[in-house]
Amino acid sequence: MTGQLSSRDVLIERLGELHREVDALASQLAARHGGRLSCRRGCSGCCQDNLSLLPIEAARIRMYHARLLEQGRPHDPGVCAFLDNDGACRIYEQRPYVCRTQGLPLRWFEEDDDSWAREFRDVCQLSLQRVDLELLPEHGLWLIGPFEIRLTSLQAEFGGAKMQRVHMRTLFRSTAL
């Protein structure tokens, strides 16, 4: 039947819904910080070349940016392949989860040797002088974990439990400069 989405396309659409939810919450968090964060259009300090994404996110980018990936060229090595010459993202609406939370004050937990959960906090180096991480209340930080669980669950439905990450530069047909 024409017009009927495949199960993979449905999962990609669900990923888009998750990304929109992340954007809404990240936008609220950024607004709470007012001018303390350095993130602005054209700021590409976090847009590094070594970032990778899950295969479901790569599939979403392929779905919406097939022409760019086929005919376009990646940005020079050293920064994200998807930046244009002005430092803006060419796939902004379909950018992966990691890009949607970059720049925000982050909070996460890791177990130490005694199985105690230890809290860690971080923020973009460009915002570090303006944001005192230790003084921020919990609601002033992006908690890493809940959305990652949902993302990995979508990935498991999309392509099984194997989570081989994809380097963003490899999505381009031609990686030659």
C-alpha positions in Angstrom: 0.0 0.0 0.0 1.3 3.4 -0.9 1.4 5.9 1.9 1.9 3.3 4.6 5.1 3.7 6.6 7.5 0.8 7.2 8.2 -0.2 10.8 11.7 1.4 10.5 10.1 4.7 9.2 7.7 4.6 12.2 10.7 4.3 14.6 12.5 7.1 12.8 9.3 9.3 13.2 9.2 8.3 16.9 12.9 9.4 17.1 11.8 12.8 15.7 9.2 13.1 18.4 11.8 12.3 21.1 14.1 15.0 19.6 11.3 17.6 19.6 10.6 16.7 23.3 14.4 17.1 24.1 14.4 20.5 22.2 11.5 21.8 24.2 13.0 20.9 27.6 16.5 22.0 26.5 15.1 25.3 25.4 13.4 25.8 28.8 16.6 25.0 30.6 18.6 27.4 28.4 16.1 30.1 29.0 16.5 29.6 32.8 20.1 30.4 32.4 19.5 33.6 30.4 22.8 35.0 29.2 25.1 32.7 31.2 25.4 30.2 28.3 27.5 30.9 25.2 25.5 28.9 22.8 24.1 30.9 19.9 23.5 30.4 16.2 26.9 30.0 14.5 28.7 29.0 17.7 30.3 25.7 16.8 32.6 25.2 19.8 31.0 21.9 20.6 30.8 20.7 17.0 33.7 18.3 17.0 34.8 15.9 14.4 34.8 12.9 16.6 31.1 12.8 17.5 29.2 9.7 16.7 25.5 8.8 16.7 23.3 5.7 16.9 22.3 4.0 13.6 18.7 5.1 14.0 19.9 8.7 14.1 22.1 8.1 11.1 19.0 6.7 9.3 17.0 9.8 10.1 19.7 12.0 8.7 19.9 9.8 5.6 16.1 10.0 5.2 15.9 13.8 5.3 19.3 14.8 3.8 19.9 12.2 1.1 20.9 14.8 -1.5 23.4 16.5 0.8 25.0 13.2 1.7 25.1 12.1 -1.9 26.3 15.3 -3.6 27.6 17.5 -0.8 31.0 17.6 0.8 31.7 17.3 4.5 33.3 20.3 6.3 37.1 20.2 6.6 38.3 17.8 9.3 38.7 19.1 12.8 35.0 20.2 13.2 31.7 18.5 12.5 31.3 17.4 8.9 27.8 18.9 8.9 28.8 22.5 9.5 28.6 25.0 6.6 31.2 27.6 5.9 29.6 30.0 8.4 29.6 27.5 11.3 25.9 26.7 11.1 24.5 23.2 11.1 23.3 21.9 7.7 21.1 19.2 9.3 19.9 21.3 12.3 16.3 19.9 12.4 17.6 16.3 12.3 20.8 16.7 14.3 21.4 13.9 16.8 20.6 13.8 20.4 24.1 14.7 21.6 24.0 17.9 19.6 20.7 18.9 21.1 22.1 19.0 24.7 25.6 20.3 24.0 26.4 23.6 25.7 23.9 23.0 28.5 25.1 22.4 32.1 25.1 18.6 32.3 24.6 16.2 35.3 25.1 12.5 35.4 26.0 9.7 37.8 28.6 7.0 37.7 29.3 4.1 40.1 32.6 4.2 41.9 34.6 1.1 43.1 32.3 0.7 46.1 29.1 0.8 43.9 28.2 4.2 45.1 26.7 6.6 42.6 28.9 9.7 42.3 27.5 12.8 40.7 29.4 14.6 37.9 28.7 18.0 36.4 30.0 19.6 33.2 29.3 22.6 30.9 30.8 23.9 27.7 34.2 25.5 28.2 32.9 28.6 26.6 30.3 29.0 29.3 32.4 27.8 32.2 33.4 31.3 33.6 29.8 32.4 33.7 28.2 29.2 35.2 29.2 28.0 38.7 28.2 24.3 38.3 28.5 23.5 42.0 26.0 26.2 42.9 23.4 25.2 40.3 20.3 23.5 41.7 19.5 20.1 40.2 16.7 21.6 38.0 19.3 23.9 36.5 21.2 21.0 34.9 20.4 18.6 32.1 20.2 15.1 33.7 21.9 12.6 31.4 20.2 9.3 31.6 16.4 9.4 31.1 16.5 10.4 27.4 19.5 8.2 26.7 17.5 5.2 27.9 14.6 6.1 25.6 17.0 6.6 22.7 18.7 3.3 23.2 15.3 1.6 23.5 14.3 3.0 20.1 17.7 1.9 18.7 17.1 -1.7 20.1 13.7 -1.8 18.3 15.3 -0.3 15.1 18.3 -2.6 14.8 18.6 -4.9 17.8 20.7 -4.6 20.8 24.0 -4.1 19.0 24.8 -0.4 19.4 27.6 0.2 16.9 27.9 3.9 16.8 28.3 5.7 13.4 30.8 8.6 12.9 29.0 11.5 11.4 31.6 12.2 8.7 31.1 8.6 7.3 27.5 9.5 6.3 28.8 11.5 3.3 29.3 9.6 0.1 32.5 11.5 -0.6 34.7 12.3 2.4 37.4 13.6 0.1 38.3 17.3 0.4 
